[in-house]
Amino acid sequence: MDRDAACSGRTVAEGMVSEDLKVRVVVLGGGTAGWMTAAALVTLIPRAAEVHLIESEEIGIVGVGEATLPHLRAFITRLGIDEAAFMAQTHATFKLGIEFRDFGAIGDRYIHPFGTYGRPLKGVGFHHYWLRRHHEGAVRPIGDYSTGVVAAEARRFVRPAGDADDIAQAYGYAYQFDATRFAPFLRTHAEARGVKRSEGKVVAVERDAQTGDVTALRLEDGSRVEGDLFVDCSGFRALLIGGAMEEAWEDWSHWLPCDRAVAAPCASPPGGIEPYTRATAMAAGWRWRIPLTHRVGNGYVYSSAHVSDAAAADAFVAALEGPPLAEPRLLRFRAGRRRRSWVGNVLSVGLASGFLEPLESTSLYLAQMAITQLIEHFPGRRVTDADRDGFNALVDMEYDRIRDFLILHYHATTRDDSPFWDHVRTMAVPDSLAAKMALWRQTAQVSHYRHGLFLEPSWIAVYLGQGIVPQGWDPRADLPDAAALDAALAGLHERIAAAVAAMPDHAAGLAAAA
């Protein structure tokens, strides 16, 4: 039986599913999350799902998230989307990582790369050897042993060849793109594969009197859309999961106090396009900078408890490289997630499910992750507890781990120059993060897990980048002779430097990808 049939939860003769046995999936919301969901279902399990998307152009979309993680590459590849066509349509550039400025202390900077640092030796992670020589005062910055960091600093890019054993290929890449163009691009893809679209606002949600499940959505023109499974992609409104199903919101603003953003693009400055996103700490939050082929995306994410909207807008405009190309736009949000993202026959994806500020470009990943889990737990016409419980457990785990990683960026600081940084530096953090930080400080070990977004190199980047340097390391790192270790480190750095020098610059890499 193929994957489509297996996902449907039914016995299928000769690998075919009758049209009247398909699960009728109704997707509410046509922003990025909605069209990602519709496109994935109709492409990956077309014989199990019949997809009907409802959206209102009058409501519009948030559309300011323009930086992604490497996982999006796998998503568009699975959907059969040509990378060059996608990049051209969305004015995309390549992204090797994220540069952080002024987070650990004013004047500090580091790049969190999509790739590894060095290579393990005899089962011991590279960073343990680096820590040993760092404390002995005889080693280069750890970023010099990451191909992704060195290439980003040099503004060079070439797609890695995929040889995981070659340090010169030990990096990944993502995209920086115009989010307002991504949903229309996916809409074309999805409708060509059978997704039905209805335009209009939902004015009533019909539910089964006994089970409480949603049975249909009624639109303002009087039409009804019936379904078996409803996916809420209505953004912060959360019309189904938060409205009809009344699922509670778990508020994380005491750990992630930034609750607003002001955003506007500006013209690209001369000097080339950086293959990385920049996050610069501000007095009450941080500012993003995302270079595209036609402009630069900018925004200031801040805590309204620590700065007024007017003062934040003034600070934002003053920091721009040039005049804004549009009136700065104010966004309001709060960090957290639904206690359950799937309740009854209503499942939430994207902002309806949860929100974690874009400090590490996780918004599209969280939507993609939920879509992947939906496909893995795709039900029959009757949703089972096993479907819901498996989905909710995995979604909660992802949100919780990403939450901890984001909090680390704020809490790992010596800054005491503003009330905002005093608060995040001294606040109590989740026990799960406190345990991770204690383990790192004592042993230089990173908590290991098989599932989840940010793995060992990411935690190392932020820990070291923001000044948390363990006093100890794996004792096996003391075994090599210092001269031999230094020779190995020098050879590693030279190999990376030579590989990066042979790369084209980012502009040439973009031209080659077109």
Secondary structure as UniProt FT lines:
FT   HELIX           3..8
FT   HELIX           13..15
FT   HELIX           19..21
FT   STRAND          23..28
FT   HELIX           32..44
FT   TURN            46..48
FT   STRAND          49..55
FT   TURN            57..59
FT   HELIX           71..78
FT   TURN            79..80
FT   HELIX           83..90
FT   STRAND          93..95
FT   STRAND          97..101
FT   TURN            106..107
FT   STRAND          109..113
FT   TURN            122..123
FT   HELIX           126..135
FT   TURN            136..137
FT   HELIX           142..145
FT   HELIX           147..154
FT   TURN            164..165
FT   HELIX           167..169
FT   STRAND          174..176
FT   HELIX           179..192
FT   TURN            193..194
FT   STRAND          196..199
FT   STRAND          202..207
FT   TURN            209..211
FT   STRAND          214..219
FT   TURN            220..221
FT   STRAND          224..226
FT   STRAND          229..232
FT   HELIX           235..237
FT   HELIX           239..244
FT   STRAND          249..251
FT   TURN            253..255
FT   STRAND          260..266
FT   STRAND          277..282
FT   TURN            283..284
FT   STRAND          285..291
FT   STRAND          296..302
FT   TURN            304..306
FT   HELIX           309..319
FT   STRAND          329..332
FT   STRAND          336..338
FT   STRAND          342..343
FT   TURN            344..345
FT   STRAND          346..348
FT   HELIX           350..352
FT   STRAND          354..355
FT   HELIX           358..360
FT   HELIX           363..376
FT   HELIX           385..411
FT   HELIX           419..426
FT   HELIX           431..443
FT   HELIX           456..465
FT   TURN            466..467
FT   HELIX           475..478
FT   HELIX           482..501
FT   HELIX           506..513
//
